[in-house]
Structures are given as C-alpha cells and as structure tokens.
Amino acid sequence: MNFENPDPNLFDVRFTIDNRTFYFSKKMLARHSPVFEALFKTCQNKDHFDDWQNGLMTAEDFHIFLNTLHGFRCINDSNVEKQLSLGIASKVDVTVAHCLDWLMGKETMLLEKVKFDLAVKHNLDGLKKKVLSDIESVGDLDDILPADLATLDHATSTLVLQRILELTGARPKESD
C-alpha cells in the first residue's frame, strides 16, 4: 500500500523516517495503538513527526508496519524480528499477531533457536510452548537453550523441565 500520497483529504499526520515521508490517519493509528493514541493526545496540534523514532527503524520497517495495520500479510523471516519488536513497543496487537502467526506457521525457515530466543526475549508463552513441543530430542532441546540456564525466567525453566521429562519418558506429554 502506498503511504506516500500527501492528499490532506485522506491523511492527517506525517512521519518522516530516513528522508521518506509517510502520510497516515491519526485515528487509524490511535485505534490500534495506545502508544500512538498517547502521542497524538500529547502533541494534539502536531501533524508532522520528523526523524521519528530517531534511527530505531528504517523507512522500510515503518512501511511494513503500516501495511500490517491494514491487514496485509507482509511478515517474513527477514523482517519478523523487527516487526515483532515494533508491534510490542507500540502495543499493536494486530502486528504482534501477524508475527506470531508467521513464527508458528510452516512457511518460516527460522531456526528453532531463533524462535525460542524471540519468545524468551518478548515473553511469548504460546511461542515458547510451540517451539518446545516441536523439539524431538534432548540434544535438540539443548541446541535452543541459552548457555547460561539461569537467564531463563521461572516459568520458562518450568516449561523446559517439563519437556525434558517428556522427552526422556519420565512423564507423558501434556496435551495442549
């Protein structure tokens, strides 16, 4: 979708990132994000945000982010990590949902370790459970775990221990 059309009848806010200007509706952004809603309330009379996010994202990152708000499926292995971070930081559930769908889907070629690391970093319990349930051996489980197991939170450690017990046959696999 093209967000570079400056028609004031269609858009009421501009964001400039990497010298590229995006035109969008404040109402649409605020409806999907309490972070944008607060930004627009704080800066009520402001309609242009220059160098927005100050290098935290590229213009292409923001373009993909805006497309997900419109329901386009544009998440892939090369952008899922950035889009997930943007979705979580801006509290945009639809973007996070698109990312989780991708990460849990069959099309992704990301390693289980990458998916598990993202799940731990962003505390995504559903993704943690999915990755762990797909692990078929203790060796594969060891491959995805951090070198320092003490860095895992209690809930994640419990999930890992449960999976070890299932893989070794000490406990039956819990049904989802």
C-alpha positions as a Python dict, from the first residue, in 0.01 Angstrom:
ca = {
    (1, 'M'): (0, 0, 0),
    (2, 'N'): (124, 348, -81),
    (3, 'F'): (155, 578, 222),
    (4, 'E'): (341, 849, 33),
    (5, 'N'): (33, 1026, -107),
    (6, 'P'): (11, 1375, 51),
    (7, 'D'): (-365, 1418, -12),
    (8, 'P'): (-488, 1602, 302),
    (9, 'N'): (-837, 1459, 248),
    (10, 'L'): (-702, 1112, 319),
    (11, 'F'): (-437, 1169, 588),
    (12, 'D'): (-387, 1398, 886),
    (13, 'V'): (-41, 1304, 1012),
    (14, 'R'): (304, 1268, 855),
    (15, 'F'): (602, 1070, 976),
    (16, 'T'): (944, 1122, 823),
    (17, 'I'): (1195, 840, 851),
    (18, 'D'): (1520, 825, 654),
    (19, 'N'): (1407, 1127, 449),
    (20, 'R'): (1095, 938, 341),
    (21, 'T'): (756, 1082, 440),
    (22, 'F'): (457, 862, 524),
    (23, 'Y'): (104, 1000, 538),
    (24, 'F'): (-147, 828, 761),
    (25, 'S'): (-461, 871, 966),
    (26, 'K'): (-418, 957, 1334),
    (27, 'K'): (-749, 785, 1404),
    (28, 'M'): (-632, 458, 1247),
    (29, 'L'): (-302, 456, 1435),
    (30, 'A'): (-465, 555, 1765),
    (31, 'R'): (-731, 285, 1727),
    (32, 'H'): (-464, 16, 1701),
    (33, 'S'): (-212, 154, 1949),
    (34, 'P'): (-239, 318, 2290),
    (35, 'V'): (118, 441, 2234),
    (36, 'F'): (17, 636, 1923),
    (37, 'E'): (-303, 747, 2094),
    (38, 'A'): (-98, 896, 2379),
    (39, 'L'): (145, 1054, 2130),
    (40, 'F'): (-137, 1227, 1946),
    (41, 'K'): (-301, 1345, 2270),
    (42, 'T'): (28, 1484, 2397),
    (43, 'C'): (103, 1653, 2065),
    (44, 'Q'): (-253, 1743, 1967),
    (45, 'N'): (-164, 2021, 1728),
    (46, 'K'): (130, 1846, 1574),
    (47, 'D'): (79, 1680, 1237),
    (48, 'H'): (438, 1610, 1132),
    (49, 'F'): (694, 1400, 1316),
    (50, 'D'): (1045, 1449, 1170),
    (51, 'D'): (1306, 1177, 1211),
    (52, 'W'): (1054, 983, 1407),
    (53, 'Q'): (1199, 703, 1623),
    (54, 'N'): (1544, 852, 1569),
    (55, 'G'): (1706, 561, 1386),
    (56, 'L'): (1529, 279, 1571),
    (57, 'M'): (1366, 170, 1247),
    (58, 'T'): (1417, 218, 878),
    (59, 'A'): (1162, 363, 640),
    (60, 'E'): (1106, 11, 506),
    (61, 'D'): (1039, -118, 861),
    (62, 'F'): (775, 151, 910),
    (63, 'H'): (619, 81, 570),
    (64, 'I'): (580, -289, 657),
    (65, 'F'): (443, -192, 999),
    (66, 'L'): (178, 31, 841),
    (67, 'N'): (83, -241, 595),
    (68, 'T'): (20, -488, 879),
    (69, 'L'): (-220, -237, 1032),
    (70, 'H'): (-419, -261, 710),
    (71, 'G'): (-427, -640, 731),
    (72, 'F'): (-167, -712, 466),
    (73, 'R'): (39, -1025, 525),
    (74, 'C'): (391, -898, 470),
    (75, 'I'): (576, -1058, 761),
    (76, 'N'): (861, -1289, 661),
    (77, 'D'): (1181, -1432, 805),
    (78, 'S'): (1384, -1122, 723),
    (79, 'N'): (1151, -873, 897),
    (80, 'V'): (968, -1067, 1168),
    (81, 'E'): (1208, -979, 1450),
    (82, 'K'): (1192, -603, 1383),
    (83, 'Q'): (815, -608, 1328),
    (84, 'L'): (759, -806, 1647),
    (85, 'S'): (967, -553, 1842),
    (86, 'L'): (777, -262, 1684),
    (87, 'G'): (440, -428, 1749),
    (88, 'I'): (522, -494, 2113),
    (89, 'A'): (677, -150, 2173),
    (90, 'S'): (379, 30, 2020),
    (91, 'K'): (128, -220, 2164),
    (92, 'V'): (-21, -301, 1825),
    (93, 'D'): (-188, -639, 1873),
    (94, 'V'): (-252, -695, 1503),
    (95, 'T'): (119, -666, 1420),
    (96, 'V'): (215, -897, 1706),
    (97, 'A'): (-50, -1146, 1592),
    (98, 'H'): (82, -1139, 1232),
    (99, 'C'): (434, -1203, 1364),
    (100, 'L'): (323, -1490, 1586),
    (101, 'D'): (127, -1644, 1300),
    (102, 'W'): (441, -1633, 1090),
    (103, 'L'): (668, -1770, 1363),
    (104, 'M'): (430, -2058, 1440),
    (105, 'G'): (350, -2130, 1076),
    (106, 'K'): (501, -2376, 837),
    (107, 'E'): (647, -2120, 593),
    (108, 'T'): (916, -1986, 825),
    (109, 'M'): (1267, -2119, 779),
    (110, 'L'): (1397, -1965, 1101),
    (111, 'L'): (1584, -2197, 1330),
    (112, 'E'): (1402, -2313, 1642),
    (113, 'K'): (1673, -2140, 1848),
    (114, 'V'): (1591, -1804, 1687),
    (115, 'K'): (1220, -1854, 1753),
    (116, 'F'): (1283, -1964, 2112),
    (117, 'D'): (1515, -1666, 2173),
    (118, 'L'): (1245, -1429, 2044),
    (119, 'A'): (986, -1599, 2262),
    (120, 'V'): (1205, -1564, 2571),
    (121, 'K'): (1307, -1206, 2490),
    (122, 'H'): (945, -1092, 2447),
    (123, 'N'): (789, -1334, 2699),
    (124, 'L'): (567, -1502, 2439),
    (125, 'D'): (441, -1808, 2622),
    (126, 'G'): (247, -1952, 2330),
    (127, 'L'): (554, -1941, 2107),
    (128, 'K'): (773, -2091, 2381),
    (129, 'K'): (530, -2382, 2417),
    (130, 'K'): (508, -2432, 2040),
    (131, 'V'): (885, -2439, 1993),
    (132, 'L'): (934, -2672, 2287),
    (133, 'S'): (659, -2908, 2173),
    (134, 'D'): (825, -2936, 1829),
    (135, 'I'): (1156, -3044, 1982),
    (136, 'E'): (1207, -3419, 1941),
    (137, 'S'): (1524, -3493, 2138),
    (138, 'V'): (1715, -3376, 2442),
    (139, 'G'): (2004, -3283, 2211),
    (140, 'D'): (1776, -3062, 2000),
    (141, 'L'): (1645, -2905, 2320),
    (142, 'D'): (1999, -2832, 2435),
    (143, 'D'): (2068, -2662, 2100),
    (144, 'I'): (1799, -2398, 2156),
    (145, 'L'): (1871, -2321, 2520),
    (146, 'P'): (2098, -2036, 2629),
    (147, 'A'): (2443, -2132, 2760),
    (148, 'D'): (2350, -1986, 3099),
    (149, 'L'): (2023, -2150, 3201),
    (150, 'A'): (1996, -1912, 3496),
    (151, 'T'): (1898, -1640, 3247),
    (152, 'L'): (1564, -1814, 3188),
    (153, 'D'): (1272, -1695, 3397),
    (154, 'H'): (1099, -1939, 3631),
    (155, 'A'): (804, -2010, 3404),
    (156, 'T'): (1027, -2081, 3104),
    (157, 'S'): (1254, -2304, 3315),
    (158, 'T'): (945, -2499, 3421),
    (159, 'L'): (840, -2545, 3057),
    (160, 'V'): (1190, -2666, 2968),
    (161, 'L'): (1199, -2910, 3260),
    (162, 'Q'): (855, -3044, 3164),
    (163, 'R'): (975, -3102, 2808),
    (164, 'I'): (1290, -3280, 2929),
    (165, 'L'): (1076, -3513, 3140),
    (166, 'E'): (852, -3582, 2838),
    (167, 'L'): (1146, -3647, 2606),
    (168, 'T'): (1310, -3889, 2850),
    (169, 'G'): (983, -4073, 2907),
    (170, 'A'): (967, -3982, 3276),
    (171, 'R'): (631, -3810, 3219),
    (172, 'P'): (368, -3835, 2948),
    (173, 'K'): (343, -3541, 2710),
    (174, 'E'): (95, -3281, 2834),
    (175, 'S'): (-195, -3232, 2597),
    (176, 'D'): (-242, -2882, 2459),
}
